[in-house]
């Protein structure tokens, strides 16, 4: 696979939303097929990177985190982060260079960091990596 190839990885999930109705499959499960059937991979010359299947939804409330299906979300995120890292292969230094380039554009109005939960990073490794990458990009 060439390094600048577009890869499409399907990861449909309703894990953080309400549970599906009994006996009914969530509509988001059909998203990837709906997009693929329109020829997206062929039109982009993209590599099919497969699919990350979401675990079953369990509606129990995690009192500590205050969210439902916390275990399913954590499993899904770990499997998805590994697959994305395999596809992208960006080092913190490469990400910093990308961020710096975007930041210098007159079209850049800001940046958002999402989906970092420090309670799921008890040793702080991910938090440290985020900070070091931002320092490389913007210092």
N, C-alpha and C positions, 0 to 999 in steps of 0.2 A: 504494500500500500504506500503510495506516495505521501509525503508529509503534509502537503497542502490539500489533500483530498477532503471533500466534505463527507462526513459520516453521519448517518441517521440512526439514532438509538431510540427505540420506543420504550417508554416507561409510563404507561397510563395508570393512574392511581386515583382513587377517591379516599385514600386512607385517612386524611384529615377531615373529611366531610362526614355527613351523617351516614349511618349504615344504609345499605341498599334495602329496599323492600323485600320481604321474604319471598324467595323464589324468583326474584328479578335480578338480572345482572346490571351493574351500573353502566350507563350509556358511555362513559369515558373509555370503557373497555374496547369500544368499537372505533375510537378516534384514529388509531394508527392505520387500521385497514381502510377507513374512509379517505385518509390522506394518501396512502400508498396506491389505492385504486385509481387515483387521479394522475398517476405517473410521476410523482415527485422525484423518486430516486433516479429514474431514467432522464427526466428533464434537467436535473442538476448534475448528472453523471456521478451520483453519490454512491458511497460504499454502504452496504446494508450491515449495520453494526448489531443487528438482532434486537432482542427485547429483554427487558428486566421485568419479570412477573412480580406483581405486588402480592404480598402474603394476604391471607384472608383477614377481613375486618373483624375486630373484636371490640365491642362497644364499651368495655369496662373503663371506668374513669381512673386515671392515675392521679391520686390525690396529691402527691408530691409535686407533679408538674402541672396539674390542673387541666390535662387534656385527655381525650379518649384515644384509644388505640396506640398508645405511646410505644409499646413494644414493636408493633407492626411498622410504624413510621421509622423507628430506629433501624430495624432490619433492612427496610427498603432503602433508606438513605445510605447505609454502608455498602450495600451491593451496587447501588447506582453510582456512589462516589468513586468506587473501584473501577467500574466500567468506563465512566467518563474520563478518569485519569489515564486509563489505557488508551482511550481514543485521542485525547488532547495531548497528553504527554508534556504539558507546560510545567516547567520548573518555576519556583517562586521568582527567580530572576527574569525568566521570559514573560511571566505575567506582569511583573513590575514594568518591564519595557513597554508592553502593550498598554498598560494603564497610563504610563507617562506620555505615550504618543497620543492617546485619546484626550488626556487632560490638556495638552497643549493646543488642541483644536479649538477654533473660535466657536464651534458648535456645541462644545461640552458645557453643560450648565450645572452638573453635579454628578454624584455617584451614590449608589445605594448598596449597602452590605446587608444581605438577608440570609436567613436560615443558619445563623450561628447561635447555638444554645449552650452557654458555658456550663450548664448543669450536666451536659452530656460529654464534657471535655474536662474531667476532674483533674487531670495532670497539667492542663493548660497548653498542651502541644499545639493544638489548632489555633487557639487564641494568639499564641506567640507567633505562629506562622503568618497569620493575618496581619499583625502589627508590623512584623519585619518586611513583609511584602509591600505594605503601604509606605513604610519609611523608604524602602528602595525606590518606590515610584514617585514619591512627592517631596522628599527631603532635598 
